[in-house]
Amino acid sequence: MATTGQLLESFVFIMSLSRFYLAPLLWQAETLVLSGDEAAHCSRVLRRQIGDQIEVFDGAGRVATATITTLSKNSVHAAIKFIVQHEPRAAEVHLLPSMIKAEPFEWLLEKATELGASSVRPVMTQRSVVQLSGDQLEKKWLKWQRHMIESAKQCHTPWVPQLERPADLNSLLPSLPAGAFKVMPALTQNTRRLHDLSFAAQTSVFALIGPEGDFTPEEEALAEKHGFLSVTLGPLILRAETAAITTLAILGHELRRSVTINEH
């Protein structure tokens, strides 16, 4: 049996490995092949060498420690030493943030990754100041996805949230699972605290976040009609990205606390 010192040394070693992302469908049984930006980052930026150990993750809970066997500017081959498959999370939080300006939205995506959101689906509302479509949307979506992968690398999570294409609020609400637990931070008086809600046996939670200026009264009423509970995040008026991250942090805590209580 390993001693505490040996376990700590092993943990420090693993955390010190350079991390790279490889999509689940590109994994092979014995050898992992990095290409494109990941290969360039490995060989040209970090200057890894043949024989170096690296960590590769697929964003879906699978993490491999591997040894580089061949290396070039455009391709890196690494032989798998061992794989750790992380258990699925007991409860999933699906974030539905309204579209906001580029810089704060990218920050929101990074923090949503760090805080363990299972998926992120941007929402178009009446007060959304950003309108994207066609090629512009596709370029933004790829950039957003890259931000989330980089955030996952830095915080050493094995998970990358599923990033979905933006949807109009009116068409999105009816498409959500009817029986799912749904919350919506709101500034209205008839709200409750997240801490006061019961998350027992909840396996899926949807969090709808308003844009700068919040939802219109009609949008808020429509969300409530489709099962969203209005909750308060305190007496202050928060920026949209702050509200999203605060909601995720509180939900994560409450869901973990609920699992702990159920286990005892």
Residue, then its C-alpha position, 0 to 999 in steps of 0.5 A: m500500500a502506498t504511503t501518504g508521501q508516495l500518494l502526494e508525490s504521485f499527485v504532484f507529478i500528475m498535476s505537473l504534466s502538460r495537458f492536451y485535449l483529444a476529442p472522444l471519437l479520435w481515441q485509439a486503443e494504444t496510441l493517441v495522435l494529437s494534430g492541429d493546434e494541440a500538436a503545435h502547442c505540444s511541439r512548438v510552444l511547450r517544446r516537449q520531446i520524445g520520451d516525455q510524459i503528457e496527459v490527454f483528456d477527452g472532456a467526457g471523463r477519460v484521462a490518459t497518461a501517455t509517453i511521446t513516441t514520435l513528434s513533429k510540428n503537425s503531429v504528436h504520437a503518444a503511447i498510452k501508459f494508463i487511463v482513468q475513467h472518471e465516474p459520471r457526476a451525480a447531478e448535471v447542471h445545464l446553463l442557459p445564459s442569455m447572449i451578452k457581449a463577447e468578452p464577458f461571455e467568453w469569461l462566463l464560458e471559462k468559469a462555467t467549465e471550471l465550476g462543472a456545468s454539464s452543458v451551455r446553451p446560449v439564449m437569444t432574448q428580446r434584450s440581447v445585444v448580440q445577434l449572430s448567424g451563419d458563418q459569424l456564428e460558426k466562427k464564434w462557436l468554434k472560438w467559444q469551444r476553444h476557450m472552454i477546452e483551454s479552461a479545462k486544461q488549466c483547472h485539471t477537470p476531466w470534463v468539458p461542457q457540451l456547447e450547443r448552438p444558440a437558441d431563441l428563448n421562445s422556441l427553447l423553453p417548450s423543448l426542455p424536459a418537462g420534469a426537470f428541475k429549473v431555476m431562474p435568478a430574478l429581481t422580482q419580489n416573489t423569489r426564494r433562495l436556492h439554499d431553501l430549495s430541495f435538491a434531493a433525487q435531482t439528477s438534472v438542473f437547468a439554470l436560465i440567466g437573463p441578459e443585461g437589463d434582465f428578461t422582459p416581464e413577458e419572458e419571465a412569465l413564459a419561463e415560469k409557465h414552463g416550470f422555472l422557479s424564480v430565485t434570488l441571488g441577494p439584494l444586489i443587481l449583478r451583471a449577467e455573467t456574475a449572475a451565471i457564475t454565482t448560480l452555478a457555484i451555489l447549485g454545485h454546492e447544494l447538489r453536492r450537499s444533497v448527495t452527501i446527506n442522501e449517502h448518510 
